[in-house]
Amino acid sequence: MYSVQITSILFFLSVIFSSSLHAQTQEQALDDGVIRILAIGNSFSEDAIENNLFELANARGKKIVIGNLYIGGAPLELHVKNALGDSSAYSYRKVDESGAKSVHEHMKISAALLDEPWDYISFQQASPLSGKYDTYAKDLPLLYTYVKEHVKYPETKYILHQTWAYQHDSDHSGFSLYERNQEQMYKAIVSTSEKVYKWGNFSILIPCGTAIQNARTTYIGDHFTRDGYHLNLNYGRFIAACVWYEALFKEDVRNNAFVPLSISYVESKIAKQAAHHAVIHPYNITLLTDYTFWTY
């Protein structure tokens, strides 16, 4: 009888010790000085995080790992379908701690969730639907629940990525949902992102849409895309990366010295100002009056 009691006590203590050790391991994994982010996205997440974000972090001595589960044009509805069907549908783009880039095809969401102890996982809607609240309400809770149930550590936090409105003359078919009016599309995106963020499931809002709109108030005008909707490869993408940097690290990106070789000094100043003000005021445009005319 006593031996049974002793065995039970020892088993109980071992469970407690094991749980405590597991919790410590989780905490150490997520608190090792490396910020790990995974986007469940599309080409708009490619524009935002696959270029310049690592370099911005590296310039300030910050360690970061970036993952992007990519399907071009993928809406939340497709991500839900792929998650529930455990589909190997993704191109998994990754930037490791050293800055080395890799691409793994035929990746599942479930596998990517276990690939790293992600600090943050971001969600976004496909750009044509980014201002349609009902599409978020229908699909995002399902995807969010799936991710929370399958992520490596429960301490992972979540990001809502606010995307940008199309160029005024964009020929994208989805632009018709907003009567081919950039202002109407931007206001719908802002309203939707504000409502979704207020659900309380997200730790960070990344207001790329507002940053691009801020930048459009400068002498550059409405020239931040390469095809009417994807960001151009130089200062367009740099703006988005600057927003991600400041929102993630809670550090004024204007103090970051990194500038891509492909852009001018003034373009870099505009990008950083646009991003900084968007993080402070994510739902309102800030006029960048210092850059209304060309400055040298």
N, C-alpha and C positions, 0 to 999 in steps of 0.2 A: 504493500500500500504506500509506504513511504517512498519507495523507489519510483512508483508511478507519479507521486506528487513532485518529487525532485526532477524527474524527466520532464514533466509538464512545465515546471518553473523554468528549467533550462531552455526549453523550446520557446517559451514566451519571451525570455530575455534575449535569445538569439534573434527572434523576429524584430524586437525593438532595436537591437544593435544593427541588424541588417537594414532596417528602414532608416535609421539615423545615418548610417554610412552612405546609403543611396542618396539621401537628401543632401548630405555634404558634397557628394560627388557631383550632383546636379548643380548645386550652388557654385562649386569651383569651376565647372565647365562653362557656366554662363557668366562668370565673373573673372575671366582670365585675361582681361585687357583687350580682347578682340571683339569688335562689334560684327555680328553676322546677320545679314539681311537676305531674305528670300522673297522675291516677287512672284506671285502667280498672275501672269500678265500676258502681254502681247507686244506688238511693235512699239507701243507707247512706253512700256517699261524698258524696252531696249533703248529707246531714245534717252530715257531719263537716268538710268543707272549703269549701263554697260561701258560708258565712256566718261572720263573726267572725275567721277566720284571717288574712285580709288586714289587718283592723283591728288585730289584736294585733301583727302584724309592723310595721305602719306606726307604731304607738304608740312603738316602740323604734327607729324610723329604719331599719328593715330593708326591703329591696326584695324583692318576691315576685311571681311570676306563677303562677296556679293554673289548671289545666285538669282537666276532669272528662268522661270519655267515659261517657255515661249511657244506660243502658237499665234501666227499673224492674224490680227483681227478678232481674236477670241473674246466672246462675251462671257459674262458670269454664268449664263445658262450652260454653255459648253464646258466650262470648268467643273460645274456640278455634275454633269453627265460623265465626264472623264474620271472624276473622283469616285463616284458611286460605282462606276464600271471598272475601276482600277485599270484604266486604259494607258497603254504606253504611247501616248500621243505627243509628247513634248520634246522640244529641243531644249536641253538643260544647259544654259550658258553659265559659266562660273569664273569668277576672278578670285584667286586664292590670296592668302595673306602676303605672298611675295609679289603679287601683281600679275602672275602668270594666268593666261586665259585658256579655257578649255571648253569644248562643246561635246555633250553626250546626247546622242539621239535616242529616240524611243524610250524616254524616261517617263515613269509614273509619278504622279503627285505623291503617293504614299512613300515611294523610295526617296524622293528628294527631301521630304519632311524628316527623314531619318538620317540624311547624309551629314548634317551638321547640327550642333546644338544651337539652333537659330535663336538669336535675341529678338528679332523682329520678322514678321511675315506680313507682306503687304497685299492688299486686294485693290482691284480697280475694274471698272466696267469698260467694255469696248467703246471706243470714242463716239460712235453715232448715238449710243444710248447713255452717254455719261451725264446727260441732263434730264434723264427720265427716271424719276424716283421709283415708280412702280416696278421697274426692272430690277432695281436693287432690292426692294422689299420682297420680291418673289424669290430671288436666287441667292442673294448674299448670305442670309441666315443659314441656308443649307450648306453652303461651302464653308462658312465660318465654323459651323458645328463639326463638319468632317475634319477640318484641319485641327481643331482643338482636341479631337479624339485620337488623332494619329500623329501629332507632333511629338518630337523626341522628349521634350521636357515641358511640364505644365507652366513653367515660369515665362515661357515665350510670350511676347507682347505683339500687338497687332497695329498695322498701319493702314490708313485709308489714303490712297493716291488720287488726288484731284487732277484730272487731265485738263487739256486746253481746248479752247474753241478754234475752229478752223479759220484759215485765212479768208478774207472777205470774198475772194473770187474763186474759192475752192470748188472743184467739180465733183467732190465726193458725193455719192448718192445719199448718204446719211445726213448731209447738210440740209436736205429738204425738210427734215423733221423740225427744223428751226427756221423755216421759211427763207433759207439761205441768208440768214442775218447773223453776223458774228456776235453782235451785242446780245441778241436774244439767246444765242447758244451759250455764251459766257454766263449770263444771268441764270439760266437753267442749271448749268453745271454747278455754280456757286450755291444756289438754293438747295440743290440735291445733296451736295457734299456736306453742307451744314446740317441738314436734317439727318443724314446717315451717321455723321460723326457724333451727333447728340444721342444716338442709341446707347452710347456708353461702352461699346465693345473695343474701342480703339484708343491707343495711347498717344498716337501721333497722327496729325493730318499733314500731308505733303501738298501744299497749294501751288502746284506747277501751273495750273490754269490761270491763277491770279498773277503769278510772276510773269508769264508771257504777255498777259494783258497790260501789266505795268510797263514792260519793255516796249510795247507798241505805242506808248505815248511819247517816245523819243524820236529823234530825227531819222532813225532807221525805219520807222513806220511799220507797216504790216508786211514785213519781209523776214519772218522767223521760221518759215517752213520751206521744205525743198520741193513739195508737190501739192501744197495747199492744206496739208494736215500733219504730215510727219515733220518733226523739227529739222531745220537745216543742220548740217554736220559740224558746223563750227560754233558760232555764238548761240544758236538755238539750243543745241544739246547742252552747252555749257550752262545756260540759265537753269535748266532742269536739274543738273547735277549740283549746282550751287544751292538750290532749294532743299534738296535731299540732305546735303551736308549740314546746313544750318539747323534744319529740323531734327536731324538725328543727334548731332553732337551738342546742340544748344550753345553754339558758338557763332558769333557774328562772322559771316563768310567774307565780309569786306576786309577783314584783317588777315585773310588767307592770301599768301603770296603767289599761289599757283595760277598761271595763265597759259592756256594752250597755245602752241606756236602758230596755230592757224587763225588766230584772231588778234585784233589790234588792242592796244592798251585801253583806248576809250571803249571799245566793245566789251572788254572784260569788266570795266567799271560799271557799265550799264547792266551787265548780267548780274553782277554781285549786288548792286543797288536794287534791281528788280526782285531778286530772290529774297533779300533781307526784308524789304518792306512787305512782301507777300507773306512771309512767316509771321510777321507782327500783325498784319491786317489781312487774313486769308480770304475774307469775303468781300473786300472792297478794293477798287483800283487806286493805286497811288500814282499821281502824276510825277514823272521824273523830269521836273522843269529844268534842272541843270543841264539836261542833254536834249533839249528841244531843238537846238541848232548844233551844228558840228563844232566841237571844241578840240583844241590841240593841246 
